[in-house]
Amino acid sequence: MNIASTEHASGAFKGWEDVEPIVKANDLMAPLKVIYNSLVETGFELVADGLVSDIIRRIAVFGMTLVPLDIREESTRHTLALDAITRELGIGSYKEWDEEARLNWLHQELNSRRPLFRIRDIEQNNLNLDPDTRKTLMVYKVISELDSESLGAYVISQANTASDVLAVMLLQKQFGMTAANGKLMRVVPLFETLDDLTNSPAQLEALFKSSTYMGSIKGKQEVMVGYSDSAKDAGRLAACWAQYTAQEA
């Protein structure tokens, strides 16, 4: 009898290897609530309010991944990556363009449906990129394959300009991470030096004038300010004042 029961159970679950795993918290929460309500309605409130409630609380608090992963990269790495791409495309040196030229090109590409390059060209290094640039771009490929609930913010250290933020938006777009499909990581500029803190309000204003950018962030913007680097750059008193005035602005 035990053998027959085992065979029946294995037959019932035949083909489980082809079932897609649950990666979204809501996809697991829905059947858990059905189980909870069913137990309550059939007089098993003690069971429902025990382990089932515990699992529901854990999913609500921690999701499917316990904690999301933030990505942090220095702004110059993105500039060098885009510079290598624009040179390969034969349209000039992104690194040598002024801020206005960068913003115009970034807006144009963010609104374009065509990609800048084929992902397999990055994988196979057909673009003859240097190792550091290829590594920068491969990070985007890796995170594009993760579920959005497992990702947090993309922090740009040493952020200087509005183009630093849009550059990360564009690189995400190239790897299929957009606001439309819900995979776009929120881009967080980290202003660290005294000059960057002083100029940060103007850079955010430039971003907020972009309808493309505003449509992507859905009214929410996160900004980080650097305490240790600004103190090293300008001294503790000047840095504290710059942080305060920048945040107020």
N, C-alpha and C positions, 0 to 999 in steps of 0.2 A: 504493500500500500504506500509506503514511504517512497519507494522507487517510482511508482506510477505518478505520485503527486509531484515528484521532482521533475519527471519527464514532461508532465503537463505544464508545470511552471516555466520550464525552459522553452517549451513550444510557444507559450503565451508571449514571451519576450523575444521571440525570434526576430532578427532584423534590427535590434536596438542599436547596432553600430551605425546605422544610417540616420538615426534620429539626431536632429540638430541640438546642440547643448543650449541650455538656458543661460543667457548672459545679461539679460535685463532684469532689474529688480522687480519691475511691475509684472513681468511674465511669470515670475515665481509667486508674487504676492497674490495674484488673482486666484489660482487654485488653493492656496493656503486659506484665503478668506472663505472660499466655498466649503472647505473642510471644517473650518471653525463654525460657520453658520449651520452646517449640517449637524454637527455634534450638539450644538445648543438646542436646535429644534427637535432633536430626538432624545433630549434629557441627559446628555453627557456634558453638562456645563463644566464639571470639575476637570474633565480631560481637555476640553477646549481652552479653559483658562490656565492650563498647565503648560505642557511642552509646546503645544500649538501656538499659544500666545507668545511664548518665549521666542520661537522662531520668527514670528511676525515682527516682533519688536527688533530683533537683530537685523532682519532684512531692511526694516524702515530706517534704522540708524546707520548700518554699515554697508547696505547694498550688497552686491555680489562680490565685491573686491576688497572689502575691509576699509582700505583707504585709496583715494585716487593718486595717480602719479603725476607730479609736476615735471615739466621739462624746463631747463634753464640753459641759455646759450648767450654768448657775448655778441653784441650788435655787429661788430666787425666781421664775424664769421658769416653772417647773412649777406653783408655787403660784398664780400669776396666771392661768395657762391653766385650771387646774381651777376657780378662782374664777369665771372667765367662764362656764364650762360649768354650774356649779351655779346660778349666777344665771339663766342661760338656761332651766334646767330648773325654776326656781321653787322651789328647796329651800333657798335661803339663800346665804350668802357663805362659801365654803370658807376664804378668807383670814382670816375673823374667828372661825372655829371654834377651840377649844382642841385640844391634841394628842389627847386621848381621843376627841373627836368626829370628828376627822379619821381616826384609825385605825379606828374603828367603821365609818365610811362607806366607807373604802377596802377593808376586808375584805369588806364586803357587796357592793361592786361587783366585786371580784376573783372572787368566788364566783358572780356572776350570769352568766347566759348572754346577757342582752340587752346591746347596746352602749349607751353613753351618748349617742351621736350618730351620724348617718350621715356616712360619709367624704365623700360628695359635697357635704354641707352645708359642710364645711371648704373643699373645692376651690372651690366657687362662692360662698363667704363668705355663706351664707344665715343664719349665726348673728350677723352684724354684729359680728365680732370686730375688735379694734384690730389694726393691722399687726404689732406685736411678738408678740401672742398667736397670731395666725394663722401667723406664721413659725415659732414654736415647734412648733406642731402639724404643720405641713407637713414639718418635719424628720423626724417619725415616719413620715409617708406615704412619703417618699423612701427611708428606710432599710428600710421594710417591703417594698419592691420589690426590694431587693438580696438576693443569696443569703447565707445565714447564715455561710458560710465566708469571706465577704469582710468580715465585721464582727467587732470585738473587744469592748471594754467600753464601757458607757455610764457615763461618769464624772460624778458630781454634785459640782460645786465648791461651796464654802460649805455643805456638808451640815450640818444641825443636829440632825435628829430622825429617828426611824424612819419617820415619815410621808413624809419626803423620798424615801426609797427606794421605798416602796410606791406613791407617786405616779407614779414612772417606770415601775414594773411595770404599773400600771393603764393609763397612756397607751400603752404597748406593746401591751397586750391589745386596746385599742380599734382598733388598726390590724392586728390579726391576728398579733401576735408573741407566742407563748406557749411555755411549756416543752413542752407536748404536741406541737406541730408542729416543735419544734427551732429556732424562729426567735427565741426570746427572747434578747436580748443580756444578758450578765451586768451587773448594776447595781452600781457601785462608788462608795460614798460617800467623798468627800474631806473629811476634818475638818481645818480650817485654823486657826481662832482658838483662843486658850487655853481659853475656855469650852467650845468644841465638842470639843476634844481631851479635856478633863476629863470631859465627859458622854458621850463616844462609847461606852465599854463598856456603859453602861446602855441606850443606843439599840440596840446590837447584841443585847443580851439581850431587849429588847422584840421585835425582829424574829424572833429564834430561838424565841420562844414561839408564833409563828404557824405553825400546821400548813400553811396555804396557802403561806406564804413558804418554809418548809423543804422542801416538796414541789417547789417550783420551782427551788431552787438545787442540789438533789441533793447536799447535804453540803459544798458548796464556797462560800466567801465571800472576796471580795477587798476589802481596805480600803486607802485611801491616806491618808497624813498630810501636812499642809502644813508645809514647813520655812520658806520665805521669809515667807509671810503670818503664821505664828505668831510668827516672830521680830520682825516689824514690830509685831505686836499686843502682845507681852508682853516683848520683849527676848530676846536669843539664849540666855542661861542658863536663864531660866524656860521658854522654848519647848522647848529640848532636854530639860529635865526632864519637861515635860508629854508630849512625844512618847514618851519612854522609858516613863513610867508607864502611858500609854494603851496602848502596844503590849504591855506586859507583862500588863496587865489583859485 
